[in-house]
Amino acid sequence: MLDCQNLVVNYESTPVLQNLSIYIGAGEIVALTGPSGSGKTTLLRCIAGLEVVESGTILLSGEEITSRPAYLRRIGLVFQDNQLFPHLNVAKNI
């Protein structure tokens, strides 16, 4: 299960996530939808550890991972746009 509680993220002075909370139970499938700039990617980046959360907590299976480095979270994320190195093959990009 994933439990995000009161997440706050700002880009400079622009609020992106303001006290956002979401709970996703084990086995649930969830779709994040919304207009461009609404914070969908920011939320996913926070969960994966690629974005710094100013305040709030992220719990994964009951364990707080908010300040855990991305490489220790064991969470994968596939970006919408090209985020791979074009000079590397698939295996080396992973």
Backbone hydrogen bonds, N-H to C=O, Kabsch-Sander energy under -0.5 kcal/mol:
donor,donor_aa,acceptor,acceptor_aa,energy
2,L,24,I,-2.7
3,D,59,L,-2.7
4,C,22,I,-3.0
5,Q,3,D,-0.5
5,Q,57,T,-3.0
6,N,4,C,-0.5
7,L,20,L,-2.9
8,V,55,S,-2.2
9,V,17,L,-2.3
11,Y,14,T,-2.8
12,E,10,N,-0.7
14,T,11,Y,-2.7
16,V,9,V,-2.7
17,L,9,V,-2.0
19,N,7,L,-0.5
19,N,17,L,-0.5
20,L,7,L,-2.2
22,I,4,C,-2.1
24,I,2,L,-3.2
25,G,23,Y,-0.5
28,E,25,G,-2.0
33,T,31,A,-0.7
38,S,35,P,-1.7
43,L,39,G,-2.5
44,L,40,K,-2.0
45,R,41,T,-2.7
46,C,42,T,-2.3
47,I,43,L,-2.4
48,A,44,L,-2.2
49,G,45,R,-0.8
49,G,46,C,-0.7
50,L,45,R,-2.8
51,E,45,R,-1.1
54,E,8,V,-2.2
54,E,52,V,-0.5
55,S,8,V,-1.0
57,T,5,Q,-2.1
59,L,3,D,-2.7
60,L,63,E,-2.7
61,S,1,M,-3.3
61,S,59,L,-0.5
63,E,60,L,-1.8
65,I,58,I,-3.1
66,T,58,I,-0.7
68,R,65,I,-1.3
70,A,49,G,-0.5
72,L,69,P,-1.6
73,R,69,P,-0.6
73,R,70,A,-1.3
74,R,70,A,-0.7
79,F,77,L,-0.6
88,L,85,F,-1.8
93,N,89,N,-1.8
94,I,90,V,-1.3
